[in-house]
Amino acid sequence: MISARRPLDRVGDAVRGVTRWVTGVLHPRRRARARQWLVAGGPPQTILVICYGNICRSPYAAAALRRLLPPEASSVRIDSAGFVGAHRSPPANAIEVAAARGIDLRRHISRVVSPGAVAGSDLIIVMEPGQADMLARLGRTRRPILVLADLDPRPSRDRRIKDPVDQPRLVFAECYDRVDRCLAEFVNTIWGGRTA
């Protein structure tokens, strides 16, 4: 039996569609603003990369960023953390897709973000705008926070780096492709296009 969609479902779909359209329209402006802000701040010496659980996105992003840094940035410290679930390993798909890109996540163990890690970071990178909001609600707003997807050089209707947890390898590959694009923009913006 086919059930008709309720009017509220259609309204929700319309609202989501408008939100995605507005996000897409604003993306070039957010990207330009993020790049200007990064240049004005100068090269950070300590970077904290955060995602929800610190098992898929942030450990990959931290490792990929370490690899992208130019020689003059070799002293930059990059750590990762999440909001929940300490002492967990990345899922098999994360390990396999990262390995295909030359990044070894087998020894990564998740950790929960601490006030000390936040205070000790010159820059915090998050995977979703809501994660910046979570840090603000926790009273950790003194450090600059970058929503990584704002740097995506491709047109985008989504400010989130999609969480691939419990998804097939293809979703991990798409996620890591976007992380790679955004990190290349990050490094190019701060260090003038000299990626390793």
Secondary structure, DSSP 8 states (H G I E B T S, - for coil): ------HHHHHHHHHHHHHHHHHHHHHHHHHHHHHHHHHHH---SEEEEE-SSSSSHHHHHHHHHHHH--GGGTT-EEEEEBSS--S----HHHHHHHHHTT---TT----B--HHHHHT-SEEEESSHHHHHHHHHTT--SS-EEEGGGG-SS--S--S----TTS-HHHHHHHHHHHHHHHHHHHHHHHTT---
